[in-house]
Amino acid sequence: MALWRGSAYVGFLALAVGCVFLLEPQLPHSALHSLWSALQPGPTYPGPVSPEGRLAAAWDALIVRPAQRWRRVAVGVNACVDVVLSGVKLLQALGLNPGDGKDHSILHSRNDLKEAFTHFMGKGAAAERFFSDKETFHDVAQVASKFPGAQHYVGGNAALIGQKFAANSDLKVLLCGPVGPKLHELLDDNVFVPPESLQEVDEFHLILEYQAGEEWGQLKAPHANRFIFSHDLSNGAMNMLEVFVSSLEEFQPDLVVLSGLHMMEGQSKEFQRKRLLEVVTSISDIPVGIPIHLELASMTNRELMSSIMHQRGIERNRELETSMRNTDQLPLAHPPLGMCPQPRSSMR
């Protein structure tokens, strides 16, 4: 068995080195030498002695800084304010009493909200729903936003990525998305938002948390989790896409990060098809020399995902990188309630 493992290990490394030589002939000689030296099982190779450790160390040697350093990064197009608070306490503040749970694919009323929250809290499962009634959602959002202990965070993948980039003082960051007063206040000073992206009202996403063992009436949560809902039409329609693309000529970015396609899952198939074609047209207007990173969040609509990948294939001649993020496999964008950090003094 040991002999078989050793042979397989050497064979795999030989194949890997061959692929590297074929695909990346310009890699530094030292990096290629480090990988090739991992083929030698003797004590001359520095580092871990296990096959797995030697392989990991060899690949680490191949990871080098890119020759081109980005100075200007443009990010768009989904942005919002995440309001994190206790779900049970919010429902109590809204005058809602415990009752039977029932899933609703779309929330139309406060009662739908109560039933859906109860349904998922009873399972200890995460869920996200669209709230169709604008006025009712606005009233609920106002109560949630002003509720004692509610935490406000930068939300939306594009805004979160831009905020992360802004931590590097050497980078100039452009963010295009529906940015209201509260979100503008939360963003880092190093994030530039064009005037066309500013709007009078924030897009709020309400994140209702519950703890393991928390009770509400006869209900007891088996696990800690969160229920998210919003009435977010701007991000759902990717309204800031055209503003984003039109801002690039003046900003002159070294890198473009595009996010927000997953927000169209609640739209009709016809709208998705039409908007995807417009996304492709917009991307084609970006100069070919600028790399584009396409950020995809957790998605459940297979048809939309297939359409996105099909359109990506059409754009295969561009330097287009795709990243899929599954929220169940990543750290939460915001820490659970009770572990929220204090706002940084650098935020405005």
C-alpha positions in Angstrom: 0.0 0.0 0.0 2.8 2.4 0.9 4.6 1.6 -2.4 1.3 2.3 -4.3 0.8 5.6 -2.5 4.3 6.7 -3.2 4.0 5.8 -6.9 0.7 7.6 -7.2 2.0 10.6 -5.4 5.1 10.9 -7.7 2.9 10.3 -10.8 0.5 13.0 -9.8 3.2 15.5 -9.1 4.9 14.7 -12.5 1.5 15.4 -14.2 1.0 18.6 -12.2 4.5 19.9 -13.1 3.9 19.0 -16.8 0.7 21.0 -16.8 2.3 23.9 -15.1 5.1 24.0 -17.7 2.5 23.8 -20.5 0.1 26.4 -19.2 2.4 28.8 -17.4 5.8 28.7 -19.0 6.6 32.2 -17.8 6.5 31.3 -14.1 9.7 32.1 -12.1 12.3 29.3 -12.4 12.5 29.1 -8.6 8.8 28.3 -8.3 9.0 25.6 -10.9 12.1 24.2 -9.2 10.4 24.1 -5.8 7.5 22.1 -7.3 9.8 19.7 -9.2 11.9 19.2 -6.1 8.9 17.8 -4.3 9.2 14.8 -6.5 12.4 13.9 -4.7 11.4 11.8 -1.7 14.8 12.2 0.0 15.6 14.5 3.0 17.0 17.2 0.6 13.6 18.8 0.2 13.0 21.2 3.1 9.7 21.4 4.9 7.1 18.8 6.0 7.9 15.2 5.5 4.4 13.9 4.8 3.3 13.6 1.1 0.4 15.9 1.7 2.6 18.5 3.4 5.2 18.3 0.7 2.6 18.8 -2.0 1.1 21.8 -0.2 4.5 23.4 0.3 5.3 22.9 -3.4 2.1 24.6 -4.5 2.7 27.4 -2.0 5.9 28.1 -3.9 3.9 28.6 -7.0 1.7 31.3 -5.5 3.5 34.6 -6.4 2.4 38.2 -6.4 0.9 39.3 -9.7 3.2 41.5 -11.8 0.5 44.1 -12.1 -0.6 45.9 -8.9 -4.1 47.3 -9.0 -4.5 50.9 -8.0 -8.1 51.7 -9.0 -10.9 49.2 -8.5 -14.5 49.7 -9.6 -17.2 47.6 -7.8 -21.0 47.3 -8.5 -23.9 46.9 -8.4 -25.8 45.7 -5.3 -25.7 47.6 -2.0 -28.0 47.9 1.0 -28.1 48.3 4.7 -28.4 45.1 6.8 -30.3 45.6 10.0 -29.6 42.8 12.4 -31.8 42.2 15.5 -33.7 39.7 17.5 -36.6 38.2 15.4 -38.8 37.4 18.4 -38.4 40.8 19.9 -39.2 42.5 16.6 -42.4 40.4 16.1 -43.4 41.2 19.7 -42.8 44.9 19.1 -45.1 44.6 16.0 -47.9 43.2 18.2 -47.7 39.8 16.7 -48.4 36.7 18.8 -47.0 33.2 18.5 -49.0 30.8 16.3 -48.7 28.1 13.7 -45.8 28.3 11.2 -46.3 28.3 7.4 -43.8 28.9 4.6 -44.6 31.6 2.1 -42.5 32.0 -1.0 -43.4 35.7 -1.0 -44.5 37.7 2.0 -47.6 39.9 1.5 -48.4 40.9 5.1 -47.2 41.0 8.7 -49.1 37.8 9.3 -47.2 36.1 6.5 -44.0 37.3 8.1 -45.0 35.8 11.4 -45.9 32.5 9.9 -42.8 32.2 7.8 -40.5 33.2 10.7 -42.2 30.7 12.9 -41.9 28.0 10.3 -38.2 28.4 9.9 -37.4 29.1 13.5 -39.1 25.8 14.4 -36.7 24.0 12.1 -33.6 26.1 13.0 -33.2 26.8 9.3 -32.0 29.9 7.5 -34.3 31.5 4.8 -34.7 34.7 2.8 -37.9 36.0 1.4 -39.2 39.0 -0.6 -41.8 41.3 1.0 -44.2 42.5 -1.7 -46.1 45.2 0.1 -43.9 48.4 0.0 -45.8 50.4 2.7 -46.0 47.5 5.2 -42.4 46.7 4.7 -41.4 50.4 5.2 -43.3 50.5 8.5 -41.7 47.2 9.7 -38.3 48.4 8.6 -38.7 51.7 10.5 -39.6 49.8 13.7 -36.6 47.4 13.2 -34.1 50.2 12.4 -35.0 52.1 15.6 -35.3 49.1 17.8 -33.0 49.1 20.8 -30.0 46.9 20.2 -30.5 46.7 16.4 -27.2 46.8 14.5 -26.6 48.4 11.1 -24.1 47.1 8.7 -22.9 47.6 5.1 -24.8 45.0 3.1 -24.8 43.7 -0.5 -21.9 41.9 -2.0 -20.6 44.8 -4.1 -20.7 47.2 -1.1 -19.0 44.6 1.2 -16.3 44.0 -1.4 -15.8 47.7 -1.9 -15.6 48.2 1.9 -12.9 45.4 2.1 -10.9 47.0 -0.7 -11.1 50.4 1.0 -9.1 49.0 3.9 -6.1 49.2 1.6 -5.1 52.9 1.6 -3.2 52.5 -1.7 -6.4 51.6 -3.5 -8.9 54.0 -5.0 -12.4 52.4 -4.8 -15.5 53.3 -6.9 -18.8 51.8 -5.7 -21.9 52.0 -7.8 -25.2 50.8 -6.2 -28.3 52.1 -4.6 -26.7 54.1 -1.8 -29.0 55.9 0.6 -28.1 58.2 3.5 -27.5 55.4 6.1 -25.3 53.3 3.8 -23.3 56.4 2.8 -22.7 57.0 6.5 -21.5 53.5 7.0 -19.1 53.3 4.1 -15.4 53.9 4.5 -14.1 57.3 3.5 -11.9 55.7 0.8 -15.0 54.5 -1.1 -16.1 57.0 -3.8 -19.8 56.9 -4.7 -20.8 58.8 -7.9 -23.7 61.2 -7.4 -25.8 59.2 -9.8 -25.7 56.3 -7.3 -27.1 58.3 -4.4 -30.7 58.0 -3.5 -33.0 59.5 -0.9 -34.0 56.2 0.8 -31.9 53.2 1.8 -32.6 49.6 0.7 -33.0 47.8 4.0 -32.5 44.0 4.4 -33.9 42.9 7.8 -32.0 40.0 9.4 -34.0 38.4 12.2 -31.8 36.3 14.4 -32.7 33.6 17.0 -30.6 31.6 19.4 -30.4 27.9 19.9 -33.1 27.0 22.5 -34.8 30.4 22.2 -38.5 30.1 22.9 -41.6 32.0 21.6 -44.8 30.6 22.9 -44.8 26.9 22.3 -42.0 27.2 19.8 -38.3 26.3 20.6 -35.5 26.8 18.1 -33.3 23.7 17.8 -30.5 25.8 16.3 -29.4 29.4 16.1 -30.0 30.9 12.7 -31.5 33.9 10.9 -34.5 34.8 8.7 -33.9 37.6 6.1 -36.5 39.6 4.2 -36.6 42.8 2.1 -38.5 44.8 -0.4 -35.5 45.5 -2.5 -36.6 46.6 -6.1 -33.4 48.5 -7.0 -31.0 45.6 -6.4 -33.5 43.1 -7.8 -33.6 44.9 -11.1 -29.8 45.8 -11.0 -30.9 49.5 -11.6 -27.4 50.8 -11.2 -25.8 48.7 -13.9 -25.8 51.4 -16.5 -24.6 54.0 -14.0 -21.7 51.7 -13.1 -20.6 51.1 -16.7 -20.9 54.8 -17.6 -18.7 55.7 -14.6 -15.8 53.5 -15.7 -14.6 55.8 -18.5 -13.8 58.6 -16.1 -12.6 56.5 -13.2 -10.3 54.4 -15.4 -10.1 51.2 -13.2 -7.5 48.5 -13.2 -10.0 45.9 -12.1 -13.8 45.7 -12.4 -15.8 43.6 -9.9 -19.5 43.0 -10.9 -21.9 41.5 -8.4 -25.7 41.4 -8.0 -26.9 38.9 -10.7 -28.3 36.6 -7.9 -30.7 39.4 -6.9 -32.7 38.7 -10.0 -33.9 35.3 -8.7 -37.2 36.9 -7.7 -37.8 38.4 -11.2 -39.8 36.8 -14.1 -37.9 34.7 -16.6 -38.5 37.2 -19.3 -37.0 40.0 -17.2 -34.0 37.8 -16.3 -33.4 37.0 -20.0 -33.7 40.6 -21.0 -31.5 41.9 -18.2 -28.8 39.3 -18.8 -28.5 40.4 -22.4 -28.1 44.0 -21.2 -25.4 42.9 -18.8 -23.5 41.2 -21.6 -23.8 44.3 -23.7 -22.6 46.5 -20.8 -19.6 44.2 -20.2 -18.7 44.3 -23.9 -18.4 48.1 -23.5 -15.6 47.7 -21.0 -12.2 47.9 -22.6 -10.8 44.4 -23.2 -7.6 45.1 -21.2 -9.5 45.5 -17.9 -10.0 42.2 -16.1 -13.5 41.6 -14.8 -14.4 39.5 -11.7 -18.0 38.3 -11.7 -19.1 37.6 -8.2 -22.0 35.2 -7.7 -23.7 34.7 -4.4 -25.7 31.7 -3.2 -28.3 30.8 -5.9 -31.1 28.3 -6.0 -32.5 29.1 -9.5 -30.8 26.6 -11.7 -32.2 28.1 -14.9 -30.9 31.6 -14.1 -27.5 30.1 -13.1 -27.4 28.2 -16.4 -28.2 31.4 -18.3 -25.4 33.3 -16.6 -22.9 30.6 -17.4 -24.1 30.5 -21.0 -23.6 34.3 -21.3 -20.2 33.9 -19.7 -19.3 31.5 -22.4 -20.2 34.1 -25.0 -17.8 36.4 -23.2 -15.0 33.8 -23.1 -12.6 35.9 -25.1 -12.5 38.5 -22.3 -10.4 38.1 -19.2 -13.5 37.3 -17.2 -13.1 35.5 -13.8 -16.1 34.0 -12.1 -16.4 33.3 -8.4 -19.3 31.5 -6.8 -20.0 32.0 -3.1 -22.2 29.7 -1.1 -23.2 31.6 2.0 -23.5 28.3 3.9 -19.8 27.7 3.5 -18.6 31.2 4.3 -18.4 33.1 7.6 -21.4 35.3 8.1 -21.1 38.8 6.7 -21.9 40.1 10.1 -21.3 38.4 13.5 -24.2 37.0 15.4 -26.1 39.4 17.7 -24.3 39.9 21.0 -20.9 39.6 19.2 -21.1 42.8 17.1 -18.0 44.9 17.0 -18.2 48.6 17.8 -18.4 50.9 14.8 -14.9 52.0 13.6 -14.1 55.6 14.0 -13.0 55.8 10.4 -16.5 55.2 9.2 -18.6 58.2 8.3 
